[in-house]
Amino acid sequence: MIHELRIYTASPGRMGDLLARFRDHTMAIFERHGIRNIVYWTNSIGGRSDELWYVVGFDSMAQRDEAWNSFRNDPEWQQVRRDTEADGPIVDRIENRILEPTQWSPQP
């Protein structure tokens, strides 16, 4: 399995909007396109209070590429994005990493 860590930094004052978009829309659309929701975090101690960290899973890199392309072109996602960004962007920065477990790591 491929695990992708993504870190979203919310635009100033928009963290609630970002969390609501994931909770109310994005997670379900992800699943429909083969993007497995693994875990979502915010910082409670340390780090930045305007970050959403999450991990999604894929069967392979090819499946990942296909899933992200399908997601980006989904009309429902495009409408949700337009609606949630009517007052301006809700994400300032996105980081993503493909993670590889060490040989001694327990498998999720």
Secondary structure, DSSP 8 states (H G I E B T S, - for coil): -EEEEEEEEE-TT-HHHHHHHIIIIIHHHHHHTT-EEEEEEE-SSSS-TTEEEEEEEESSHHHHHHHHHHHHT-HHHHHHHHHHTTTS-SEEEEEEEEE---TTS---
